[in-house]
Amino acid sequence: MADSMDDLFEATFQFRTVKYVVAFFVLLFTFLFVKSECVAYVDSYEIGYSYNSRTGHLHRIDRTGYIFHEPWFVEINTVDLRPLQVCINANQRVLNCKLVKFNPAGLALFLSWHGRQDYDLAGLEPILMSYAYENAGHTYPFLTVVREMNTTDSATRTTP
């Protein structure tokens, strides 16, 4: 009788163990799926926007933090709003520098010209540099020139 009770206890314990392990992995998979497909994060120095692939609408997100969205059909992207220094160099010498930053008021125009993706400082630098130094006299709603620096200013950087 004792052997049958031990066998019954062991079988029940194994069944419960398998059940808990399976439940743990199901919860882990669910958490990872939700985190990777349904949640995006917009930092305090970024502007976020969402693109719905079913309707084709772009929507500007006016808040920062975690953004919950519909998986597969909605994509959340960001544009960095921090100012950056763009310089024209020649022969290891800085000729001209400007402090520029992205203006969120021109987000729709910028995305129509350059496409939807995450734009960090490294991705924005060549784009904003080309518009900042264009001599056609145009102003662009997505570009703000914060300061123009001469080579005599101490705030200019040199390239190694």
Summary of the structure (lengths in Angstrom):
residues: 160
radius of gyration: 26.7
end to end distance: 84.2
largest distance: 96.6
contacts: 378
relative contact order: 0.13
helix: 37%
strand: 32%
